[in-house]
Amino acid sequence: MRPTPARPGPRLGRRATAVLAAVTMAAGTAVAVSTPPSASAADTLLSQGRTATASSTENGGTPAAFAVDGDRGTRWSSAASDQQWIQVDLGATATITGIRLEWEAAYGRAYQIQTSADGTTWTTIHSTTTGTGGTETLQVSGTGRYVRMNGISRGTGYGYSLWEFQVFGSFGTTTGCGTANAARGRTATASSTENAGTPAAHAVDGDRGTRWSSAASDQQWIQVDLGSSQRICRVALDWEAAYGRGYQIQTSADGTTWTTIHTTTAGTGGRETLDVSGTGRYVRMNGVTRGTGYGYSLWEFEVNTEGGAVPPITGGGDLGPNVLVFDPSTPNIQATVDQVFQRQEAAQFGDGRYALLFKPGTYNNLNVNVGFYTSVAGLGLTPDATTFNGDVTVDAGWFNGNATQNFWRSVENLALNPVSGTNRWAVSQAAPFRRMHVRGNLDLAPSGYGWASGGYIADSRIDGTVGNYSQQQWYTRDSTIGGWSNAVWNQVFSGVEGAPASSYPEPPYTTLATTPISEEKPFLYLDGDEYEVFVPAPRSNARGTSWADGTPEGTSIPLDRFYVVKEGATAATINAALAQGLHLLFTPGVYHVDQTINVTRPDTIVLGLGLATIIPEGGVAAMRVADVDGVRLAGFLIDAGTVNSPVLLEVGPEGASADHADNPTTVQDVFVRVGGSQAGKATTAMVVNNDDTVIDHTWIWRADHGDGVGWETNRSDYGLVVNGDDVLATGLFVEHFNKYDVQWYGERGRTIFFQNEKAYDAPNQAAIQNGDTQGYAAYRVDASVDTHEAWGLGSYCYYNVDPTIRQEHGFQVPNKSGIRMHNLLVVSLSGHGHYNHVINDVGAPTSGTDTIPSRVVSYP
């Protein structure tokens, strides 16, 4: 059983440290913390993850946010004086029925619980002068958007200190399922009408002498706009003689993307009253099959709601407990980052997620070691705004000097003056090095020069030399380097000033002068004291960094236009925020979603911090993007759930056809995993249907190690399927799928750098037999495609279950004049299986156990 790493708490004060030490000694090796029950079984915890503020804090490690983060290892503490308070903004007016105060040793003897509509004028709903400390559960009655504990006098000589400040209650003004028809008199539309006398409006007019009826065919619908997002608890269908035998009741936040909350194939006609549960502004009856030869016909379509309107979702707020923000005056920075690294160094499949953010300024004598699921970034507009006189280091001591499993971490937007003159970044897949300035050298190998299998650099300047050493493959895009040493199998450069000239196959350098389309990843930064997200402007035929001339070109978006997603957020809330027009900023955490996150609005940004991880439940897709312009997906991990999902990430619906050339969707540092953390399953990991999409650095991985791993245990047949035209992939890593790793159906596709390993765990030759062909190609361009081009592609096999397996080729493409493939290789790792050819029937077979590549410089 894999241990779960602890989350970092704040820096503990002297008394908390002493208490914790005593408890730890008494317990032996572990401290168990129990979670008390909620204040009332009918109440909802409203405060967790909301914006909290306080009159004061003891130090930078005890902010107000720590009292509403759900983590009983973190706390808020005030200055050591009376008359201190902490308050939480619930985001909307709520009925308050319970309060839980989980005091640390420093508690309040006298205090008030107060509510407010505006955060200014307060009403006291509970008062005491005999507070006991410990956990105090209070039954209260009040209404407000803001709730605070107003401390009057302390129970100790220290300040006030709360592990958790929890507020229970409900939003809305009613409970249970209401009896009023929320659809009556609202705007209704339908797929069709039988004639002008049976419009959709007649089904919501309250008159059972009028009706809506559709054309006489299946697949017809009627929908009603309730005017605002509501909790739907009951739908009544008052059918005329022409009824629906098979139909769905569906809800939607935007009238475009629908969630089914009831389905039947045995509708009875007459009056059908359906108890349902869902949230949406729009409700529709989606007819699938008719019960008669006529159309669908409803006297009335009624909707009942619960609890009134869903409160609006507020943008902005704090960044949650796992974002640690430093400035040059922050005490004990080195100790704090060391603590995070200790937890994350070997936590390859753990639940910890962290972002370490550094405000602009200079930091001296700092070495930030970066472990799993940790992102390190500067908060300036350019890398040079945040300077380390020190290093940001990845090494491989945890894995005996082998860096081939140094995944899922990142560094961005910093300038480094390495202590020794050389910074070490020994990584493999899913570990981007973006928008960095190294005032010295950069070493990509572990300290013992053991194996490494990375990696990716973009929009960076390295003044000295990049030492490749043992890196088997690497892709560098739109950067400036002082030099590059060594190459192993496949080193690719596009738009890199100072890159070595193309010399494939010896040494195996593939160099393109420019990158055709370049849109750098959005990033969080500070404008004064306010957080904003900067969206760099697109560049064509890019070369060098986007910030070489100073301030980069692009657009800044204030944080209050983002829904700041924190652990515990539901997919329904996330979708409601998107429908409301907010962008998404996922804070570090693991998010289980029971419905697909639907991105339907043009120019929406979905940005993750700290490798935020989305896990779909029940076989849904984790995320889908509509056929719209300019969506930006960046910086998160999708992890397959245990119920098979047909697809995990779908960029554009099937049949997407809009032209997005002037404003494409981008997928950047978005990683997809099937297995490893659990027995995940997905038929296809990622599908790109939208034209003009740019995939800029992805690792799509069916796990070959970890938990839930086996040929059928974490089954996933296809890694990436591209149906859209004019799709560009820069930095494409796809590995270990049961059949094809990449299938390309769209026209005019381009790939710059591809790295692949075939599935290790194929049990025998028959398991991968593809008709008359031995094995499935790593990268297949469909026979229907007329134009496609790719540069710098490698596929490796390591059939460790059955080393006798033969793989016909690594690459399969149609023989057409518009198909051009440059600088390809296949390699058998120590003779565990072999390739017969490189591409189609061209290229020498691999042989022996010496791990020597077979190469093709161009095809055809």
NORZISUL-V857343 format. One line per field, one symbol per residue. ss: DSSP state (H for helix, E for strand, - for the rest). burial: b if it has 9 or more other C-alpha atoms within 8 Angstrom, else e. A space follows every 10 residues. Layout:
BEGIN
ss = ???
burial = ???
END
This chain:
BEGIN
ss = ---------- ---HHHHHHH HHHHHHH--- ---------- ---EE----- EEEE------ ---HHHH--- -----EE--- ----EEEEEE EEEEEEEEEE EEE----EEE EEEEEE---- --EEEEEE-- ----EEEEEE EEEEEEEEEE EEEE------ EEEEEEEEEE E-----E--- ------EEEE ---------H HHHH------ -EE------E EEEEEEEEEE EEEEEEEEE- ---EEEEEEE EE------EE EEEE------ EEEEEEEEEE EEEEEEEEEE ------EEEE EEEEEEEEE- -----E---- --EEEE---- --HHHHHHHH HHHH------ ---EEEEE-- EEEEEEEEE- ---EEEEE-- --HHHEEEEE EEEE--HHH- --------EE EE--EE---- -EEEE----- --EE--EE-- EEE------- -E---EEE-- EEEEEEE--- E-EEEEE--E EEEEE----E EEEE--E--- --------EE EE--EEEE-- --EEEEE--E EEEEEE--EE EE-------- ---EEEEEHH HEEEE----- HHHHHHHHH- --EEEE---E EEE---EEE- ----EEEEEE EEEEEE---- --EEE----- -EEEEEEEE- ----EEEEEE E--------- -----EEEEE EEEE-E---- -EEEEEEE-- ---EEEEEEE EE----E--- -------EEE EE-----EEE EEEEE----- -EEE----EE EEEEEEE--- ----HHHHEE --EE----EE E------EEE EEEEEEE--- -----EE--- EE------EE EEEEEEEE-- ---EE---E- -E-------- ---EEEEEE-
burial = eeeebeeeee eeeeebbeee eebbeeeeee eeeeeeebbe eebebbbbbb bbbbebbbee ebbbbbbbbb beebbbbbbb bbebbbbbbb bbbbbbbbbb bbbbebbbbb bbbbbbbeee ebebbebbee bebbebbeeb bbbbbbbbbb bbbbbeebbb bbbbbbbbbb bbeeeebbee ebbbebebbb ebbbeeebbb bbbbbbbeeb bbbbbbbbeb bbbbbbebbb bbbbbbbbbb ebbbbbbbbb bbbeeebbeb bebbeebebb ebeeebbbbb bbbbbbbbbb beebbbbbbb bbbbbbbbbb bebebbbeeb ebbbebbeee eeebebbbbb bebbbebeeb ebbbbbbbbb bbbeebbbbb bbbbbbbbbb bbbbbbbbbb bbbbbbeeee bbbbebbbbb bbbbbbbbee bbbbbbbbbb bbbbbbbbbb bbbbbbeebb bbbbbbbbbb bbbbbbbbbb bbbbbbbbbb bbbbbebbeb bbbbbbbebe ebbbbebbbb bbebbebbbb ebebbbeeee bbbbbbbeee bbbbbbbeee ebeeeebbbb bbbbbbbebb beebbbbbbe ebbbbbbbbb bbbbbbbbbb bebbbbbbbb bbbbbbbbbb bbbbbbbbbb bbbbbbbbbb bbbbbbbbbb bbbeebeeeb eeebbbbbbb bbbbbbbbbb bbbbbbbbbb bbbbbbbbbb bbbbebbbbb bebbbbbbbb bbbbbbbbbb bbbbbbbbbb bbbbbbbbbb bbbbbbbbbb bbebbeebbe eeebbbbbbb bbeebbbbbb bbbbbbbbbb bbbbbbbbbb bbbbeeeebb bbbbbbbbbb bbbbbbbbbb eebbbbeebe bebbbbbbee
END
